[in-house]
Amino acid sequence: MVGKRGMKGFNIESLPYTIRVYSNYQVLIPARLVRKLGIQKYKFAKIKIKIGDNIVVITARLLRTRFTDSRQFTVPKEIRSKYGIKPGDRITILEIEPVSKTG
């Protein structure tokens, strides 16, 4: 029997949660939360995020990793420019609603 690979994941199982923006402007949706929401098979989602005091809704492509259920999405350039989001900034994910299972 093969054991678990890699690092222990984030202990995030509910919304909302606050997380840092990666250097490539991507944001992680941890595997536990993905499984809890049942969005493993979805390619797109409507995501409500809080940036400072502003609430923004974006439709994002859910990028997947090879060996886990975690997903990432990229914060669109127009949102980054408008609200001054930089790598390392913290944003709060308020809602994730799956949109489409296909591309």
N, C-alpha and C positions, 0 to 999 in steps of 0.2 A: 504494500500500500504506500502510495506517495503522499507525503505530508503537504501542508500549505506552503506555498511559495512566497517569497518576498516579505515585505514589511506588514505589520499589523495596520489595518485601515483606520480611518477616522470613525469615531464612535458617534456618528450623526445619523439619526433615524427619523427625524421629524423636521418640519418647516416651522418657522423660519430658522435659518442659520447664517452665520457670518463667516466669510472666508476671504483669503487674499487672492488678488489677481496675479496670475503667473506672468513671467517676463514676456511671454508671447501673447499676452492679453487674453488668455484662456482662464476659465473658472471651472473648478472641479465640482462634480456632483458625486459624492461618495457612493461606493457599491451598496452599502447597507440601505441608504436612502433610495437608490435606484430600484432595489428589490422591493422595498416597502411600498413605493409608489407604483410598481409594476410597469416600469417604462423600459425594460431591457430591450424589447424589440422595436422601439420607436426610433425614428431617425430625426424627427423634428419635434420641438416643444415650444409652447408659449410660456415665457419665463418673466415673472414680475420681480424686479430687483429694486433695492433701495440704495441710492447713492447719496450719501449725506442726508439731506432732508427731502430729496427728490425721489419719486417713485416712477419707474420706467418699465414698460412692457415691451419685450422684444420677442420675435420668433427666431429661434436659433436652431442650427443643425447640431444634433447630439453626436459628438465624436466619441468613438469607442476605443478601448484599449484591447489588446489581444487576449489577455488571460483573466480579466476581471470584469465585473458588471459595472464598474465605475464609468462615468461619462464626463466629457468636458464640452464646454461651448465657448465660443469666442465672442467677446463683447464687441459689437459693431463699431467701426471707426467713427461714424458720426456721433455715436453715444459717447465714446471716449473723448472726442474733441469737445463736444458740447459741455460735458461735466468735468473735464480735466482728469480723467482716470489715467493713472500711471501704474506700471508694475509694482506690486507690493501694497497697493491701496486695498482697503477692506471694503467689501460690498456685502449686503445682506440679501439672500435669496428668500423672497416672500412666498412665492407660489410657482409650481411647475405643473403645466397642463399639457399632456401629450397631444400632438396635432396629427401626425402622419406616420404610418409604419413604413412607407415607401418613399423613395427619393423623388 
